[in-house]
Amino acid sequence: MVNDRATPSAREGYRAFRTIATRWMDNDAYGHMNNVVHYSLFDTAVNGWLIEQGVLDIHRGDQIGLVVETGCRYFAEMAFPDVVTAGIRVARLGTSSVRYEVGLFRNDEKTAAAEGFFIHVYVDSETRKPKPLGAKLRSALEGIAA
């Protein structure tokens, strides 16, 4: 029998990092972080990084990224009060779209407890029509491309 279960990536496979504290409310009735929290951490990590790079202005920017697809694989449990380090990389960079991959690392662990992806399609903030990535945004994303 072939084992086709994915193995978690190591921290070294990611290009940018953000640290996020878990919260009491992140735990579910089973005593671990609820699966929906992982998606929130992906979103928080990527958008926080974009804001820090000066390429996302959620209030006055003329371009925003809309999520069109997501996915996650779970390898190990996390729970409050763990500290999560989110590793971020760009796996694909298109004309107006980006595939982000995010690894969530529990405390000081070297391999990901969960790994996910989401795809942003960048659009005009007013018309919501796809718009090519701006030069500054593209440059920042190229800097974390795998």
KOLNU-552100 format. One record per residue: residue in one letter; residue number from 1; y, x, z of N, C-alpha, C, CB in turn. Coordinates in Angstrom, 2 decimals, always signed. Last residue first. Glycine has a CB too. Example, Ala and Ser with C-alpha at 12.3 -4.5 7.8 and 13.67 -1.06 7.14 Angstrom:
2
(node "s"; 2; (-2.25; +12.85; +7.08); (-1.06; +13.67; +7.14); (+0.03; +12.90; +7.87); (-0.60; +14.08; +5.72))
(node "a"; 1; (-5.69; +13.19; +7.80); (-4.50; +12.30; +7.80); (-3.30; +13.20; +7.80); (-4.47; +11.31; +9.05))
This chain:
146
(node "a"; 146; (+31.19; +8.60; -3.65); (+29.94; +9.33; -3.40); (+29.49; +10.06; -4.65); (+28.83; +8.37; -2.92))
(node "a"; 145; (+34.66; +8.72; -3.00); (+33.56; +8.35; -3.90); (+32.34; +9.24; -3.64); (+34.01; +8.46; -5.39))
(node "i"; 144; (+36.95; +9.20; -1.68); (+35.77; +8.91; -0.84); (+34.58; +8.46; -1.70); (+36.10; +7.81; +0.20))
(node "g"; 143; (+38.84; +9.70; -3.64); (+38.67; +10.69; -2.58); (+37.47; +10.43; -1.68); (+39.90; +10.74; -1.75))
(node "e"; 142; (+38.95; +7.40; -5.12); (+38.24; +8.55; -5.71); (+37.96; +9.62; -4.65); (+39.07; +9.15; -6.87))
(node "l"; 141; (+40.62; +5.95; -3.41); (+39.22; +5.57; -3.54); (+38.38; +6.69; -4.15); (+39.09; +4.31; -4.38))
(node "a"; 140; (+43.08; +7.22; -3.84); (+42.50; +7.18; -2.49); (+41.01; +6.89; -2.57); (+43.20; +6.13; -1.62))
(node "s"; 139; (+43.40; +6.70; -6.61); (+43.32; +8.07; -6.10); (+42.68; +8.13; -4.72); (+44.70; +8.70; -6.06))
(node "r"; 138; (+43.60; +3.91; -6.63); (+42.50; +4.58; -7.33); (+42.32; +6.01; -6.81); (+42.77; +4.59; -8.85))
(node "l"; 137; (+46.02; +3.59; -5.19); (+44.77; +3.04; -4.68); (+43.58; +3.75; -5.32); (+44.70; +1.52; -4.95))
(node "k"; 136; (+47.81; +4.84; -6.96); (+47.67; +5.35; -5.59); (+46.36; +4.86; -4.97); (+48.87; +4.92; -4.71))
(node "a"; 135; (+47.50; +3.22; -9.31); (+47.22; +4.66; -9.33); (+46.99; +5.23; -7.92); (+48.37; +5.40; -9.99))
(node "g"; 134; (+45.82; +0.04; -8.87); (+47.01; +0.88; -8.94); (+46.64; +2.35; -8.81); (+48.01; +0.48; -7.85))
(node "l"; 133; (+43.29; -1.45; -10.82); (+43.65; -0.73; -9.60); (+44.90; +0.09; -9.83); (+42.49; +0.18; -9.14))
(node "p"; 132; (+44.11; -4.33; -12.78); (+43.63; -2.96; -12.67); (+44.12; -2.29; -11.38); (+44.06; -2.14; -13.88))
(node "k"; 131; (+43.37; -7.53; -11.57); (+44.44; -6.62; -11.93); (+43.89; -5.20; -11.79); (+45.72; -6.83; -11.03))
(node "p"; 130; (+42.38; -10.96; -11.76); (+42.05; -9.53; -11.67); (+43.16; -8.66; -12.24); (+40.75; -9.25; -12.40))
(node "k"; 129; (+44.54; -13.37; -10.20); (+43.86; -12.91; -11.41); (+43.57; -11.42; -11.27); (+44.72; -13.20; -12.69))
(node "r"; 128; (+46.15; -14.41; -8.25); (+44.73; -14.24; -7.93); (+43.89; -13.90; -9.17); (+44.18; -15.52; -7.28))
(node "t"; 127; (+48.89; -14.57; -8.36); (+48.13; -15.35; -9.34); (+46.63; -15.37; -9.05); (+48.35; -14.79; -10.72))
(node "e"; 126; (+49.68; -12.97; -6.08); (+50.25; -14.29; -6.36); (+49.33; -15.14; -7.24); (+51.62; -14.15; -7.03))
(node "s"; 125; (+48.30; -10.56; -6.02); (+48.36; -11.35; -4.79); (+48.93; -12.75; -5.01); (+49.20; -10.63; -3.77))
(node "d"; 124; (+45.98; -9.79; -8.49); (+47.40; -9.99; -8.21); (+47.50; -10.92; -7.01); (+48.17; -10.57; -9.47))
(node "v"; 123; (+42.99; -8.20; -7.22); (+43.71; -9.23; -7.96); (+45.20; -9.17; -7.62); (+43.14; -10.63; -7.63))
(node "y"; 122; (+39.96; -6.49; -7.19); (+41.39; -6.45; -6.89); (+42.13; -7.38; -7.83); (+41.94; -5.02; -7.00))
(node "v"; 121; (+37.03; -7.27; -5.74); (+37.72; -7.36; -7.02); (+39.19; -7.43; -6.67); (+37.25; -8.62; -7.90))
(node "h"; 120; (+34.80; -5.50; -3.75); (+36.15; -6.07; -3.85); (+36.50; -6.15; -5.33); (+37.21; -5.20; -3.05))
(node "i"; 119; (+31.67; -5.79; -2.44); (+32.42; -5.52; -3.67); (+33.73; -6.27; -3.59); (+31.61; -5.93; -4.94))
(node "f"; 118; (+29.93; -4.14; +0.18); (+30.64; -5.29; -0.38); (+31.43; -4.84; -1.57); (+31.56; -5.95; +0.67))
(node "f"; 117; (+27.05; -3.26; +2.05); (+27.98; -3.04; +0.96); (+28.79; -4.30; +0.77); (+27.25; -2.64; -0.36))
(node "g"; 116; (+25.48; -1.54; +4.82); (+25.82; -2.67; +3.97); (+26.73; -2.26; +2.85); (+26.44; -3.76; +4.78))
(node "e"; 115; (+23.27; -0.69; +7.38); (+24.02; -0.27; +6.21); (+24.28; -1.47; +5.32); (+23.26; +0.84; +5.42))
(node "a"; 114; (+22.69; +0.15; +10.79); (+22.79; -0.86; +9.72); (+23.60; -0.25; +8.58); (+23.46; -2.19; +10.25))
(node "a"; 113; (+22.39; +2.49; +12.08); (+21.70; +1.34; +12.66); (+21.71; +0.18; +11.66); (+22.38; +0.91; +14.01))
(node "a"; 112; (+22.06; +5.65; +10.49); (+22.70; +4.33; +10.56); (+21.80; +3.29; +11.22); (+23.08; +3.87; +9.15))
(node "t"; 111; (+21.67; +8.63; +12.44); (+21.28; +7.75; +11.33); (+21.84; +6.35; +11.58); (+19.73; +7.71; +11.17))
(node "k"; 110; (+22.67; +9.86; +14.71); (+22.87; +10.53; +13.42); (+22.49; +9.68; +12.22); (+22.07; +11.80; +13.39))
(node "e"; 109; (+24.50; +8.45; +17.45); (+23.28; +8.56; +16.64); (+23.60; +9.09; +15.25); (+22.57; +7.21; +16.54))
(node "d"; 108; (+26.42; +8.05; +19.37); (+26.38; +9.36; +18.71); (+25.17; +9.54; +17.80); (+26.39; +10.46; +19.74))
(node "n"; 107; (+26.90; +4.65; +18.77); (+27.25; +5.75; +19.67); (+27.20; +7.07; +18.91); (+26.30; +5.80; +20.90))
(node "r"; 106; (+25.48; +3.78; +15.75); (+25.57; +3.42; +17.18); (+25.82; +4.68; +18.01); (+24.27; +2.69; +17.65))
(node "f"; 105; (+27.00; +3.37; +12.69); (+26.29; +4.32; +13.54); (+26.56; +3.99; +15.01); (+26.72; +5.77; +13.22))
(node "l"; 104; (+26.82; +1.78; +9.69); (+27.25; +1.58; +11.08); (+26.37; +2.44; +11.98); (+27.17; +0.07; +11.50))
(node "g"; 103; (+28.04; +2.46; +6.49); (+26.98; +2.68; +7.46); (+27.55; +2.51; +8.85); (+26.34; +4.09; +7.30))
(node "v"; 102; (+28.96; +0.92; +3.52); (+29.36; +1.20; +4.90); (+28.10; +1.36; +5.75); (+30.26; +0.06; +5.47))
(node "e"; 101; (+30.29; +1.06; +0.31); (+29.08; +1.10; +1.13); (+29.50; +1.59; +2.51); (+27.98; +2.04; +0.50))
(node "y"; 100; (+32.05; -0.80; -2.11); (+32.09; -0.02; -0.89); (+30.71; -0.05; -0.24); (+33.17; -0.55; +0.09))
(node "r"; 99; (+32.85; -1.00; -5.33); (+31.70; -1.25; -4.46); (+31.80; -0.26; -3.30); (+30.32; -1.09; -5.24))
(node "v"; 98; (+35.61; -2.49; -6.87); (+35.12; -1.35; -6.09); (+33.90; -1.80; -5.31); (+36.22; -0.78; -5.14))
(node "s"; 97; (+37.52; -3.35; -9.83); (+36.56; -3.62; -8.76); (+36.08; -2.33; -8.11); (+35.37; -4.41; -9.30))
(node "s"; 96; (+38.96; -2.91; -12.07); (+39.61; -3.72; -11.04); (+38.67; -4.00; -9.86); (+40.09; -5.02; -11.64))
(node "t"; 95; (+37.42; -0.86; -13.25); (+38.81; -1.05; -13.63); (+39.57; -1.82; -12.56); (+38.90; -1.80; -14.97))
(node "g"; 94; (+35.37; +0.61; -10.63); (+35.60; +0.04; -11.95); (+37.08; -0.07; -12.26); (+34.96; -1.33; -12.05))
(node "l"; 93; (+33.36; +2.61; -8.88); (+34.79; +2.36; -9.06); (+35.00; +1.88; -10.50); (+35.64; +3.65; -8.76))
(node "r"; 92; (+30.85; +2.73; -6.47); (+31.22; +2.42; -7.85); (+32.69; +2.05; -7.91); (+30.34; +1.27; -8.43))
(node "a"; 91; (+30.79; +3.62; -3.87); (+29.62; +3.86; -4.71); (+29.90; +3.61; -6.18); (+28.47; +2.97; -4.25))
(node "v"; 90; (+32.69; +5.07; -1.46); (+32.80; +4.25; -2.66); (+31.62; +4.62; -3.55); (+34.18; +4.46; -3.40))
(node "r"; 89; (+32.04; +4.87; +2.07); (+32.05; +5.60; +0.80); (+32.21; +4.59; -0.33); (+30.74; +6.44; +0.60))
(node "i"; 88; (+32.23; +5.23; +5.59); (+32.64; +4.51; +4.38); (+32.53; +5.44; +3.18); (+34.09; +3.96; +4.52))
(node "g"; 87; (+30.87; +4.59; +8.76); (+31.03; +5.54; +7.67); (+31.29; +4.76; +6.39); (+29.77; +6.46; +7.52))
(node "a"; 86; (+31.88; +3.60; +11.84); (+31.60; +3.10; +10.50); (+31.89; +4.21; +9.51); (+32.46; +1.83; +10.18))
(node "t"; 85; (+30.59; +3.83; +14.95); (+31.34; +4.59; +13.96); (+30.91; +4.07; +12.61); (+31.09; +6.14; +14.09))
(node "v"; 84; (+30.77; +1.89; +17.84); (+30.25; +1.99; +16.48); (+31.18; +2.88; +15.66); (+30.11; +0.59; +15.84))
(node "v"; 83; (+29.67; +1.90; +21.08); (+30.79; +2.26; +20.22); (+30.19; +2.50; +18.85); (+31.59; +3.53; +20.77))
(node "d"; 82; (+28.23; -0.66; +23.16); (+28.13; +0.44; +22.20); (+29.47; +0.66; +21.50); (+27.03; +0.15; +21.16))
(node "p"; 81; (+27.92; -2.46; +25.37); (+29.19; -1.80; +25.10); (+29.11; -0.61; +24.14); (+29.78; -1.34; +26.38))
(node "f"; 80; (+27.01; -4.66; +22.82); (+28.07; -4.29; +23.73); (+27.43; -3.60; +24.92); (+28.93; -5.52; +24.16))
(node "a"; 79; (+24.56; -3.23; +20.56); (+25.00; -4.25; +21.52); (+26.22; -3.73; +22.27); (+23.85; -4.63; +22.51))
(node "m"; 78; (+22.17; -2.88; +17.94); (+23.39; -2.44; +18.59); (+23.81; -3.57; +19.52); (+24.54; -2.08; +17.56))
(node "e"; 77; (+18.95; -1.99; +16.65); (+19.86; -2.88; +17.37); (+21.09; -2.14; +17.87); (+19.13; -3.55; +18.53))
(node "a"; 76; (+18.33; -0.77; +13.34); (+18.22; -0.64; +14.80); (+19.24; -1.57; +15.45); (+18.43; +0.84; +15.26))
(node "f"; 75; (+18.54; -1.66; +10.68); (+17.52; -0.69; +11.04); (+17.28; -0.59; +12.54); (+17.90; +0.66; +10.51))
(node "y"; 74; (+19.36; -3.96; +8.19); (+19.40; -3.67; +9.62); (+18.24; -2.74; +9.98); (+19.34; -4.99; +10.47))
(node "r"; 73; (+21.44; -4.24; +5.42); (+20.10; -3.92; +5.92); (+20.25; -3.47; +7.36); (+19.39; -2.83; +5.05))
(node "c"; 72; (+23.49; -6.50; +3.55); (+23.28; -5.64; +4.72); (+21.80; -5.44; +4.99); (+23.97; -6.24; +5.96))
(node "g"; 71; (+26.09; -7.48; +1.24); (+24.70; -7.35; +1.64); (+24.59; -6.40; +2.82); (+23.83; -6.85; +0.47))
(node "t"; 70; (+28.25; -9.34; -1.00); (+27.98; -8.54; +0.19); (+26.47; -8.44; +0.42); (+28.68; -9.14; +1.42))
(node "e"; 69; (+30.84; -10.09; -3.34); (+29.41; -9.92; -3.06); (+29.26; -9.03; -1.83); (+28.65; -9.31; -4.29))
(node "v"; 68; (+33.55; -10.38; -3.43); (+32.77; -11.23; -4.33); (+31.26; -11.10; -4.11); (+33.10; -10.88; -5.77))
(node "v"; 67; (+36.57; -10.25; -1.71); (+35.14; -9.95; -1.64); (+34.39; -10.93; -2.53); (+34.62; -10.02; -0.17))
(node "l"; 66; (+39.56; -9.12; -3.13); (+38.78; -10.28; -2.73); (+37.30; -9.91; -2.76); (+39.07; -11.51; -3.65))
(node "g"; 65; (+42.35; -7.17; -2.41); (+40.94; -7.16; -2.78); (+40.24; -8.40; -2.25); (+40.26; -5.90; -2.27))
(node "i"; 64; (+45.64; -7.42; -3.87); (+44.71; -7.54; -2.75); (+43.28; -7.51; -3.28); (+44.96; -8.85; -1.95))
(node "q"; 63; (+48.96; -6.52; -4.68); (+47.56; -6.50; -5.07); (+46.69; -6.59; -3.82); (+47.23; -5.24; -5.89))
(node "d"; 62; (+51.45; -6.33; -3.69); (+51.31; -7.13; -4.92); (+49.87; -7.20; -5.40); (+52.19; -6.55; -6.01))
(node "g"; 61; (+52.09; -6.71; -0.15); (+51.53; -6.02; -1.30); (+51.38; -6.92; -2.51); (+50.19; -5.43; -0.94))
(node "r"; 60; (+52.96; -7.84; +2.20); (+53.91; -7.76; +1.10); (+53.35; -7.08; -0.15); (+55.13; -7.04; +1.56))
(node "h"; 59; (+50.74; -8.03; +3.95); (+51.83; -9.00; +4.03); (+52.71; -9.01; +2.79); (+52.66; -8.72; +5.23))
(node "i"; 58; (+48.94; -6.00; +3.63); (+48.42; -7.37; +3.65); (+49.51; -8.43; +3.66); (+47.53; -7.56; +4.84))
(node "d"; 57; (+48.85; -3.38; +1.75); (+49.87; -4.05; +2.55); (+49.52; -5.53; +2.55); (+51.34; -3.79; +1.99))
(node "l"; 56; (+47.13; -0.53; +1.10); (+46.98; -1.96; +1.31); (+48.07; -2.45; +2.25); (+45.57; -2.30; +1.89))
(node "v"; 55; (+47.57; +2.15; +1.06); (+47.28; +1.52; -0.23); (+47.00; +0.02; -0.10); (+46.11; +2.20; -0.89))
(node "g"; 54; (+47.77; +3.83; +3.25); (+49.01; +3.33; +2.65); (+48.80; +2.65; +1.31); (+49.98; +4.46; +2.48))
(node "q"; 53; (+45.62; +4.57; +4.67); (+45.92; +5.38; +3.49); (+47.21; +4.94; +2.79); (+44.76; +5.31; +2.50))
(node "e"; 52; (+45.50; +2.52; +6.55); (+45.86; +3.88; +6.99); (+46.25; +4.78; +5.82); (+44.70; +4.51; +7.76))
(node "i"; 51; (+44.58; +0.47; +4.85); (+45.92; +0.38; +5.45); (+46.39; +1.75; +5.90); (+45.93; -0.61; +6.65))
(node "l"; 50; (+42.00; +1.42; +4.30); (+42.95; +1.22; +3.21); (+44.39; +1.14; +3.74); (+42.60; -0.06; +2.45))
(node "w"; 49; (+40.90; +1.39; +6.90); (+41.04; +2.67; +6.19); (+42.07; +2.53; +5.06); (+39.67; +3.14; +5.62))
(node "g"; 48; (+40.93; -1.37; +7.37); (+41.67; -0.47; +8.25); (+41.92; +0.87; +7.58); (+40.93; -0.26; +9.56))
(node "n"; 47; (+39.15; -2.19; +5.38); (+40.56; -2.58; +5.29); (+41.43; -1.75; +6.21); (+40.71; -4.06; +5.63))
(node "v"; 46; (+36.75; -0.92; +6.32); (+37.30; -0.65; +4.99); (+38.79; -1.00; +4.93); (+36.53; -1.43; +3.92))
(node "a"; 45; (+36.45; -1.94; +8.99); (+36.45; -0.50; +8.69); (+37.14; -0.22; +7.36); (+35.01; +0.03; +8.65))
(node "t"; 44; (+36.50; -4.74; +8.70); (+37.49; -4.06; +9.55); (+37.59; -2.59; +9.20); (+37.12; -4.22; +11.03))
(node "d"; 43; (+34.24; -5.12; +7.07); (+35.57; -5.54; +6.61); (+36.66; -4.82; +7.39); (+35.73; -7.06; +6.76))
(node "f"; 42; (+32.20; -4.19; +8.77); (+32.39; -3.62; +7.43); (+33.82; -3.88; +6.95); (+31.36; -4.22; +6.42))
(node "l"; 41; (+32.53; -5.90; +10.97); (+32.78; -4.47; +11.13); (+32.97; -3.78; +9.78); (+31.62; -3.81; +11.89))
(node "s"; 40; (+31.77; -8.31; +9.82); (+33.12; -8.17; +10.32); (+33.48; -6.69; +10.49); (+33.29; -8.92; +11.65))
(node "y"; 39; (+29.08; -7.74; +9.36); (+29.97; -7.99; +8.23); (+31.44; -7.87; +8.63); (+29.70; -9.38; +7.64))
(node "h"; 38; (+28.17; -7.55; +12.01); (+28.08; -6.39; +11.12); (+29.04; -6.54; +9.93); (+26.63; -6.21; +10.60))
(node "v"; 37; (+28.36; -10.12; +12.98); (+29.33; -9.13; +13.45); (+29.32; -7.90; +12.54); (+29.03; -8.72; +14.91))
(node "v"; 36; (+26.17; -11.50; +12.09); (+27.45; -11.75; +11.42); (+28.52; -10.74; +11.82); (+27.94; -13.16; +11.73))
(node "n"; 35; (+24.07; -10.70; +13.83); (+24.14; -10.18; +12.47); (+25.47; -10.43; +11.77); (+23.04; -10.78; +11.65))
(node "n"; 34; (+25.08; -9.80; +17.14); (+24.71; -10.82; +16.17); (+24.94; -10.31; +14.76); (+25.50; -12.11; +16.41))
(node "m"; 33; (+23.79; -7.28; +19.13); (+24.91; -7.70; +18.31); (+24.42; -8.66; +17.24); (+25.61; -6.47; +17.67))
(node "h"; 32; (+21.57; -8.62; +21.69); (+22.04; -7.60; +20.75); (+23.17; -8.17; +19.90); (+20.88; -7.09; +19.85))
(node "g"; 31; (+20.66; -10.69; +23.28); (+21.14; -9.48; +23.93); (+21.51; -8.35; +22.99); (+20.11; -9.00; +24.85))
(node "y"; 30; (+20.09; -13.13; +22.27); (+18.97; -12.20; +22.35); (+19.38; -10.85; +22.94); (+18.36; -11.99; +20.98))
(node "a"; 29; (+22.46; -14.47; +22.01); (+21.56; -14.91; +23.07); (+20.37; -13.96; +23.27); (+21.05; -16.31; +22.77))
(node "d"; 28; (+24.58; -11.68; +21.06); (+24.08; -13.05; +20.94); (+23.11; -13.36; +22.08); (+23.39; -13.26; +19.57))
(node "n"; 27; (+27.64; -9.82; +21.30); (+26.23; -10.01; +21.62); (+25.84; -11.47; +21.44); (+25.93; -9.55; +23.06))
(node "d"; 26; (+30.35; -9.98; +20.95); (+29.55; -9.59; +19.79); (+28.06; -9.79; +20.03); (+29.83; -8.13; +19.45))
(node "m"; 25; (+31.66; -10.46; +23.33); (+31.34; -11.62; +22.50); (+30.53; -11.28; +21.26); (+32.61; -12.30; +22.09))
(node "w"; 24; (+32.15; -7.86; +24.21); (+31.17; -8.69; +24.90); (+30.72; -9.85; +24.02); (+31.75; -9.22; +26.21))
(node "r"; 23; (+32.50; -5.65; +21.39); (+33.06; -6.55; +22.39); (+31.93; -7.35; +23.03); (+34.13; -7.49; +21.76))
(node "t"; 22; (+32.64; -2.19; +20.32); (+32.05; -3.53; +20.33); (+32.69; -4.33; +21.46); (+30.50; -3.47; +20.50))
(node "a"; 21; (+35.13; -0.26; +18.72); (+34.46; -0.64; +19.96); (+33.84; -2.03; +19.80); (+35.45; -0.62; +21.15))
(node "i"; 20; (+34.96; +1.89; +16.02); (+35.24; +0.51; +16.41); (+34.45; +0.20; +17.68); (+34.88; -0.49; +15.26))
(node "t"; 19; (+36.19; +4.46; +13.98); (+35.49; +4.11; +15.21); (+35.94; +2.73; +15.67); (+35.73; +5.17; +16.32))
(node "r"; 18; (+35.63; +5.45; +10.67); (+36.48; +4.70; +11.60); (+35.63; +4.33; +12.80); (+37.11; +3.42; +10.93))
(node "f"; 17; (+35.55; +7.86; +8.03); (+34.99; +7.27; +9.25); (+36.06; +6.55; +10.04); (+34.33; +8.35; +10.11))
(node "a"; 16; (+34.39; +8.88; +4.78); (+35.49; +8.53; +5.69); (+34.88; +7.81; +6.88); (+36.59; +7.64; +4.98))
(node "r"; 15; (+31.94; +9.51; +3.55); (+33.11; +10.35; +3.30); (+34.29; +10.09; +4.24); (+33.56; +10.16; +1.90))
(node "y"; 14; (+28.39; +9.88; +4.22); (+29.62; +9.09; +4.13); (+30.83; +10.00; +4.11); (+29.72; +8.11; +5.30))
(node "g"; 13; (+26.18; +11.37; +4.73); (+26.24; +10.68; +3.45); (+27.51; +9.89; +3.23); (+25.08; +9.78; +3.32))
(node "e"; 12; (+26.19; +12.26; +7.32); (+26.70; +13.17; +6.29); (+26.82; +12.52; +4.92); (+25.79; +14.38; +6.19))
(node "r"; 11; (+24.83; +10.33; +8.78); (+26.30; +10.34; +8.79); (+26.87; +11.18; +7.65); (+26.81; +10.87; +10.12))
(node "a"; 10; (+22.03; +9.19; +6.78); (+22.63; +10.04; +7.81); (+24.15; +9.97; +7.70); (+22.13; +11.52; +7.69))
(node "s"; 9; (+20.57; +5.95; +6.13); (+21.28; +7.18; +5.75); (+21.77; +7.92; +6.98); (+22.46; +6.85; +4.83))
(node "p"; 8; (+17.31; +4.55; +6.73); (+18.75; +4.64; +6.98); (+19.33; +5.98; +6.56); (+19.04; +4.39; +8.45))
(node "t"; 7; (+15.13; +3.57; +4.10); (+15.36; +4.38; +5.30); (+16.87; +4.51; +5.49); (+14.68; +5.78; +5.19))
(node "a"; 6; (+13.58; +0.55; +2.97); (+14.63; +1.56; +2.90); (+14.71; +2.35; +4.20); (+16.00; +0.91; +2.59))
(node "r"; 5; (+10.27; -0.04; +2.21); (+11.35; -0.28; +3.16); (+12.34; +0.88; +3.08); (+10.80; -0.44; +4.62))
(node "d"; 4; (+8.03; +0.21; +0.70); (+9.31; +0.18; -0.02); (+10.49; -0.13; +0.90); (+9.26; -0.83; -1.14))
(node "n"; 3; (+5.09; +1.70; +0.78); (+6.13; +1.31; +1.73); (+7.47; +1.37; +1.00); (+6.13; +2.24; +2.99))
(node "v"; 2; (+2.20; +0.56; -0.82); (+3.44; +1.32; -0.94); (+4.45; +0.79; +0.07); (+4.01; +1.26; -2.38))
(node "m"; 1; (-1.18; +0.84; +0.00); (+0.00; +0.00; +0.00); (+1.25; +0.88; +0.00); (+0.00; -0.95; +1.22))
